[in-house]
Amino acid sequence: MPHTFDPQDKRENTPSFHELWQPVETVFIDMPPLEARGYKPLQLNFEHQLKSLVFYHLEEHTSCLSYFS
């Protein structure tokens, strides 16, 4: 049976940020840091970008729901 995604279904078994981030931390040990190609230093490194992406998807885009209801 195929699994469908229901955004209104709030289950308690959703993983936390730390549960999702723990495997990624072990990979970051072996990764070289990003380097800027120009003279301006990077404002966000790859770790910050990935953390914000994970956090954004965990929050289920609830910040703009008030505009649609």
C-alpha positions in Angstrom: 0.0 0.0 0.0 1.5 3.4 -0.9 2.2 5.9 1.8 0.6 9.3 1.3 1.7 12.5 3.0 -1.0 14.4 5.0 0.2 17.8 6.3 -2.7 17.9 8.8 -1.6 14.7 10.4 0.4 15.6 13.5 2.1 12.5 14.7 4.2 12.3 17.8 6.9 10.1 16.1 8.4 13.0 14.1 12.1 13.1 14.5 13.6 16.1 16.4 16.3 18.3 15.0 19.0 16.6 17.0 17.9 13.2 15.9 18.3 14.2 12.3 21.5 16.2 12.8 23.4 13.5 14.7 24.4 11.4 11.6 25.3 14.5 9.7 27.8 15.6 12.5 29.8 12.5 12.0 30.2 13.2 8.3 31.3 16.8 8.9 34.5 15.7 10.7 36.0 14.5 7.4 34.7 17.4 5.2 37.0 20.3 4.3 35.6 23.7 5.0 34.2 25.9 2.2 36.5 28.6 0.9 35.4 31.9 -0.7 36.4 32.3 -4.3 36.6 36.1 -4.0 37.8 38.6 -1.5 34.6 38.7 0.5 34.5 36.1 3.2 31.6 33.7 3.4 28.8 34.7 5.7 27.4 31.2 6.1 29.3 28.0 5.9 27.9 24.7 4.6 27.0 23.6 8.1 24.9 26.7 8.8 23.2 26.3 5.4 22.4 22.7 6.0 21.1 23.3 9.6 18.8 26.0 8.3 17.4 23.8 5.6 16.8 20.9 8.1 15.1 23.3 10.6 13.0 24.9 7.8 11.6 21.5 6.8 11.0 20.4 10.4 8.9 23.4 11.0 6.6 22.3 8.2 6.4 25.8 6.7 3.9 27.0 9.4 5.0 30.6 9.3 2.8 31.6 6.4 -0.3 29.5 7.1 -2.1 32.5 8.5 -2.1 34.0 5.0 -4.0 31.1 3.5 -6.7 30.6 6.1 
